Amino acid sequence: MGRFRRSLFGYSPAPVDAALSARQAEISRLRGTLDEQARTLAEHDAETAALSGMVIEREREIRDLSERLREANECHDRSIASLEAITARLEELQAQARGQATRIRMKALREAVEVSRRVQALQDVEPGENGAETGTSPGLFAGQVKLEIGPLGDFSQLVGFEDAIGRLGASEISVERFSEGRATLSMNLEQPVELLRELEEHSELDFKVRHNAPDNLILDVDEDQGPEQRAA
């Protein structure tokens, strides 16, 4: 505010009034500015509060998602553990089933051998024909014939050899004994058969003749043949 000119009775009223009006206008302007700044600050506070609420909400969602992820991982781990337990149990059951099947096959074989032994014992009591009585020529077998063969690697080789005998037209084929890899079979040949030649052709086993009689053959499996052929 500038200096006022003095008059006879004090300051001149016009400049004082003008100065007061200007001051009042400046005060009004400053008040308006303060009000505007207050409104802006209030808006900023509101925005800040809204953003704070959004941040809090996002943090809560993140915590919820983290908890769900943890629960999902735990559930996955439990599922994997359960699957491993089921797999182990299935493998155990399969092993038990294989063992039980082997025991059943061996029991059936022993029972078949015992039945065949009893039948043979009864047949030995009765008079019958054999290869020597039929007058067949050397190399031909007919009638009741016993055949021993070995060593055999497993039961499947015995079954394969028995099937080969069956394809020769033999009947009444029975396993009388199977021990320590050697098997004794009994068969009936209704027609003369070149047994050795037919066995060499139809059997997958290589063998040598140890004993050759009209009603009795003993064959030794060639142990030098490859493992694939032995297991065939």
Sequence and secondary structure as in RCSB ss.txt:
>XXXX:A:sequence
MGRFRRSLFGYSPAPVDAALSARQAEISRLRGTLDEQARTLAEHDAETAALSGMVIEREREIRDLSERLREANEC
HDRSIASLEAITARLEELQAQARGQATRIRMKALREAVEVSRRVQALQDVEPGENGAETGTSPGLFAGQVKLEIG
PLGDFSQLVGFEDAIGRLGASEISVERFSEGRATLSMNLEQPVELLRELEEHSELDFKVRHNAPDNLILDVDEDQ
GPEQRAA
>XXXX:A:secstr
     EETTEE HHHHHHHHHHHHHHHHHHHHHHHHHHHHHHHHHHHHHHHHHHHHHHHHHHHHHHHHHHHHHHH
HHHHHHHHHHHHHHHHHHHHHHHHHHHHHHHHHHHHHHHHHHHHHHHHHHS   BTTTTT  TT EEEEEEEEEE
  SSHHHHHHHHHHHHTTT EEEEEEEEETTEEEEEEEEEEEE HHHHHHHH S  EEEEEEETTEEEEEE TTS
 HHHHT 
